[in-house]
């Protein structure tokens, strides 16, 4: 209902049904644009709650995707947890390469947990809202995973170079103190780089709440900033390029030296076999990581690709390597495989012994149980 007695008396910006002149239409459009920009550029106040766009999942497909996400996370959790438990429990595995494998498993757990827990929650409940603190924590964990994977793989490559090219001096060069310094340095470099990245975001005013991604990241949060953030962008690009290039140079140097040593000693089959056994798993994991990174970059260049496909490719590097890495190391690394089989055999024998004790107590027949005991040695 028009509040003015005559529609002709209504101002051009009112909602009354009257014919506006071209000038009035132009003024009205300017006011609408001004109001829209004013709404967009109004900084949000705490508590800020974001909304993840995530996947567009039809209701009938949500249970299937929920099962796949749960299965993937269970594989990540159990496989990496098993690898870490075996290495920590078996003192014979406290060697440099195995210690670095344990660090890689911890890194995989960090990345997989940060993304998959939130994805499972969305698929199970449809919950897209995430608090500001949780968003920053998830983004920090994801970026730390991406940086730490590179630094740990670079440290592992250098360790393989020493093991293959300096076998006689290896234990003198890779002492427990230097090993500790190496993996601590890998984590410190990753945490320092990502810590500075997020420190630059402190105080940045945000004017939006919709994050157009499956998970929170530094870039997706900065897209919601009320003003340009050139310093953050320059540091992010420089840090990513420097870290990736530096780790690649260390890995390339290590493998070039290993290849040169194998060619130089081409008649030594033992050395080639040792180089393959020690480097194959590391090289496969590094290639999987690089292929995943390349797929992410290429998928963003194809504008015709569906949003769901782009989002899936963006999390590929976080959900696939953490599930595959422990399997690769478990199959390739003989020490880990032997320790795992020994653990399984011990568990089976313990269960068998426990069942025989129960049967003997119930029946009074101790023959089968005595057969498992070692024979008594004659003192003479």
JOFENTA-V347031 format. One record per run of one state. SS is the DSSP state (H for helix, E for strand, - for the rest). FROM is the first residue (numbers start at 1). LEN is the number of residues. If there is no record, write none. Layout:
SS/FROM/LEN
SS/FROM/LEN
//
This chain:
-/1/6
H/7/3
-/10/12
H/22/19
-/41/8
E/49/4
-/53/6
H/59/31
-/90/1
H/91/3
-/94/2
H/96/30
-/126/3
E/129/3
H/132/34
-/166/4
H/170/4
-/174/2
H/176/24
-/200/6
E/206/1
-/207/3
E/210/2
-/212/6
H/218/5
-/223/2
E/225/1
-/226/4
H/230/35
-/265/4
H/269/33
-/302/5
H/307/13
-/320/1
H/321/12
-/333/1
H/334/30
-/364/3
H/367/6
-/373/8
//
